[in-house]
Amino acid sequence: MPTTASRWRRPPRARWPRSPTCCSACANWRSRRRDGSNGTGDRANLDTEFQQLSLEITRISQQTKFNGTAIVGSGAGAQTFQVGANNGDTMTITTSQVSTVTGDILTSGAASTAVSAIDAQLDLITTSRATYGAAMSRFEFAISNLQITGENQQAARGRIMDADFAHETANLSRAQILQQAGTSMVAQANQLPQQVLNLLRGG
């Protein structure tokens, strides 16, 4: 079912999936994990932060919605938007589901596995953000085209109304002339009997 943007307004940028802060935090955590001097306590603290970041990524994917659809969560996939007045005037944007990295980082092996998974997810997010940026550009072009179409329709409507007004004005003038001519003819016809009577009296 196509999603109709109200009055063809530009989709607010803040509603699209953007989480640079969380991505930066993951990159920062990844850099700190590579420090080989981390002890057991340090790893436990890092794991606590890792789990919280994982929960935040899950929350973002579930709460980032457009018109009620979790476009980077359970509702990810082909998103169809109505961008015109006619059937088939649509744009389809494919969104990717954002998922978190599960597990823990309490051991060196587990941490290495988590870092590899995070790298893959960051690559996916980077690609997705590029896709969404291109989609925004398409929406801007579509909005510009709709605005031009609306202006052309208003101009055409004005020309039609002006033409109809001129036509009706001409018809009104014609009717007034015919009415005046008819009134004059009736007045002259009413005067003929009186003229005949005057002639008879004079004779």
HELIX and SHEET records of a PDB file:
HELIX    1   1 SER A    6  TRP A    8  5                                   3    
HELIX    2   2 ARG A   13  ARG A   15  5                                   3    
HELIX    3   3 PRO A   20  ARG A   33  1                                  14    
HELIX    4   4 THR A   40  GLN A   63  1                                  24    
HELIX    5   5 SER A  108  GLY A  202  1                                  95    
SHEET    1   A 3 THR A   3  THR A   4  0                                        
SHEET    2   A 3 ALA A  78  GLN A  82  1                                        
SHEET    3   A 3 THR A  90  THR A  94 -1                                        
SHEET    1   B 2 LYS A  65  PHE A  66  0                                        
SHEET    2   B 2 THR A  69  ALA A  70 -1                                        
END                                                                             
